[in-house]
Every structure is written in structure tokens, then in C-alpha cells.
Amino acid sequence: MDDTKAMENSSLSHISAIKLDGAGTYLAWSRACLLFIKSRKMLGYITGDKKPPNVSDTTYAQWDSENSLVMTWLLNTMHSRISKQYLLLNTAEKIWNSAKRTYSRKGNDAQIFEIRNKIHGTK
């Protein structure tokens, strides 16, 4: 990545007007982040397709820099109480997948149980 592109990308740390503040905003947040990251041709950092090279590899510094940039984008679009949970994860992929597991409503057994209890309580 040349210096001009690096400066352009680093100035775009706020990638979405939608802040992740829980399951209620996850779908819109994830879609906005996905579109932004795809537009920067860095999707591989959240899908895991862009694997880290060995630390001794000459391309490691660039991979680390770009991974850190995507991590920053993701963290800056989360409410501060949520982003704190992800600060110690070391890849954008780990942040993305952890947020998905935590806030995506697909397959969330705890939410299904809670909804069923509410339905049962209204009878």
C-alpha cells in the first residue's frame, strides 16, 4: 500500500453512521461495515481469506498494518462499552466473528428461549 492510500484509509476510521450497541443494530452495522471494507478491497481480513504471513516474512509488516486498520474501523463503529470487549483480539477476523456470534440473531438459543417465555406469559 503506498503512502497516499495509507493516509486515505487511515482518515476513514469512522466507516458507518450506525454504531453497534447490541443485537438491535447488528444487522445494519454489519452490512454497513461489510460494504465499506469490501469497497477498500480488504474483505479478506474479516473473512479470514487474507492469512497472516510468518512474522519473518517481508510482507508481514504490511499485513499487520492493514489488519490493524480494519480492526480500528470495526472498533470505531462500536459503542465504547462494546468495543472494550474486543480490544484484546488480535485480528479483524476475530473481532468480526466474535461480534457475529454475540449479536447476530441467527441461531441464538437464549433469545429463542426468552421469546418463547414472553409468548407463554401473554397467554
ZAMARGU-4260 file (C-alpha; in steps of 0.2 Angstrom, whole numbers, plus 5000, padded with zeros to 4 digits):
<rodrens>
0) 5000/5000/5000 | 5008/5017/4995 | 5008/5032/5007 | 4994/5041/4999 | 4982/5026/5000
5) 4988/5023/5018 | 4984/5041/5023 | 4967/5040/5014 | 4962/5024/5023 | 4968/5030/5040
10) 4957/5045/5039 | 4942/5035/5036 | 4941/5027/5053 | 4923/5030/5055 | 4915/5019/5042
15) 4897/5019/5047 | 4885/5031/5055 | 4877/5015/5063 | 4886/5011/5079 | 4885/4993/5086
20) 4876/4995/5103 | 4868/4977/5104 | 4858/4965/5094 | 4846/4978/5088 | 4859/4986/5077
25) 4869/4972/5072 | 4862/4968/5055 | 4863/4986/5049 | 4880/4988/5057 | 4887/4973/5049
30) 4880/4977/5032 | 4887/4995/5033 | 4904/4988/5039 | 4905/4975/5026 | 4901/4987/5011
35) 4914/4999/5017 | 4928/4985/5019 | 4923/4977/5003 | 4925/4995/4994 | 4943/4996/5001
40) 4947/4978/4995 | 4951/4972/5012 | 4937/4959/5014 | 4949/4945/5017 | 4954/4952/5034
45) 4937/4949/5041 | 4933/4933/5031 | 4950/4925/5036 | 4955/4923/5017 | 4969/4935/5020
50) 4980/4925/5031 | 4995/4932/5041 | 5012/4928/5034 | 5026/4922/5045 | 5032/4936/5056
55) 5049/4934/5047 | 5041/4936/5030 | 5044/4953/5022 | 5026/4955/5019 | 5021/4953/5037
60) 5023/4972/5041 | 5010/4977/5028 | 4998/4963/5033 | 4999/4968/5051 | 4996/4987/5046
65) 4981/4983/5036 | 4974/4971/5048 | 4976/4984/5062 | 4967/4997/5050 | 4952/4986/5048
70) 4952/4982/5067 | 4952/5001/5070 | 4937/5003/5058 | 4927/4990/5067 | 4931/4996/5084
75) 4927/5014/5080 | 4909/5009/5074 | 4905/5001/5091 | 4898/5009/5106 | 4913/5011/5118
80) 4905/4998/5131 | 4905/4985/5117 | 4922/4989/5109 | 4931/4987/5125 | 4927/4968/5124
85) 4936/4966/5108 | 4952/4977/5111 | 4962/4962/5115 | 4958/4952/5100 | 4972/4952/5088
90) 4964/4951/5071 | 4950/4959/5062 | 4943/4942/5058 | 4942/4938/5077 | 4933/4954/5080
95) 4921/4951/5066 | 4917/4933/5071 | 4915/4937/5089 | 4903/4951/5086 | 4893/4940/5074
100) 4892/4926/5087 | 4887/4938/5101 | 4875/4949/5092 | 4868/4940/5077 | 4851/4934/5080
105) 4853/4918/5069 | 4854/4903/5080 | 4853/4912/5096 | 4845/4899/5108 | 4845/4911/5123
110) 4834/4924/5113 | 4823/4910/5107 | 4820/4904/5124 | 4817/4922/5130 | 4804/4925/5116
115) 4795/4909/5120 | 4794/4913/5138 | 4787/4930/5134 | 4774/4922/5122 | 4769/4909/5135
120) 4767/4923/5148 | 4755/4933/5137 | 4743/4918/5137
</rodrens>
